[in-house]
Amino acid sequence: MPEGLARLLADLGVADPAGSGWKVVVLTFLLAALITWRFTPRVRAFALKAGWADEGGGRRQHEGQLPNAGGLAVYAGVVASLAIAGMIRPIVVDDVLIQLLAVLLGGTLLLFVGFLDDQFGLSPWPRLGAQTLAALLAYGAGVRIEAAFGSPLDPALSLLLTWLWLVGITNAMNLIDGLDGLAGGIALITAVGLLFASAQFETRAAATLILAALAGAALGFLRHNLPPSKIIMGDAGAYFFGFVLASAAILGYVKVTTVFSLVPVALFLAVPILDTTWVFVRRLLSGKNPLSTPGRDHLHHRLLARGLSTWRTVLLLWGLTLLANLLALSLQGIPTPAIAASGLTAAGLLAFVIWRRGREA
């Protein structure tokens, strides 16, 4: 192989072009996309019969009933693709397998709690309790933010930062899910960005595999979730996306030595973080409970109020997410070819699913 091509592939995270590692990652992505793409209509049909649907109005933009069980299809795509990939190339490193299982178990718990919330409505405290349990499970498996200030409080600070990150991002992804295609597109862009970052490190095999599955599932689900949506992911899907993305973002390499150490990682999810922070502060100042007060005070609602259409609002926030991801990769010192490939891949996948949706409309 020419030296220049070998160097380019190494920059993209393919250290061994003849090996099976990168092929399994691609296969995992394709399987997750195909399974979710094909399974979502079946989930939609069953959800309509079972009455698993949201009414229009409120913070939602749709009219009438819309099935809210799309998260089940996303979950099926992720888990099935990882199971098949595991059979093809077993993960033999114990800590990697433990971390992968911990993230999936925590995501499964939140999927279940989110589904109950979608169908029956739960108060904030059971939801927060489940999110805390999932965060503790991940922390115990080594999915954590390491505090390295050299003080006796470092372990407690590490636990607190990990809890804040995992619970915060889980809720942020749920809160940004107010427009057709918005949260799914943000999840796809972020998963692709984090995937190209994690591919640079051999020790992040668990993150790389799960991000490939998550990106594929987001792509497959978007086919049915673009405006006007046929199905939404619901709290179940948003919690699952948020928790898995948050876990993958810190899996194996986040160490905090200054207050700014988390900035490059936070940039991957800058749009949901800024939206949630804005809403949280405004609701507190208004004397409302920020955890239980529904409203139309999110960033996408404000853009709609300024006259932007649903599609323009979604495309604008997708674009901001993509720019933030490219900046995050740059700040982490990721090679330029990988940064460019990340942006082109995310944009190309979004363009593809929009084109496919347009052809079949």
Secondary structure by P-SEA (a helix, b strand, c coil): ccaaaaaaaaaacccccccaaaaaaaaaaaaaaaaaaaaaaaaaaaaaaacccccccccccccccccccaaaaaaaaaaaaaaaaaaacccccaaaaaaaaaaaaaaaaaaaaaaaaacccccaaaaaaaaaaaaaaaaaacccccccccccaaaaaaaaaaaaaaaaaaaaaaaaccccaaaaaaaaaaaaaaaaaaaacccaaaaaaaaaaaaaaaaaaaaaccccccccccaaaaaaaaaaaaaaacccbbbbcccccaaaaaaaaaaaaaaaaaaaaaaaaaccccccccccccaaaaaaaacccaaaaaaaaaaaaaaaaaaaaaaacccaaaaaaaaaaaaaaaaaaaaaaaaac
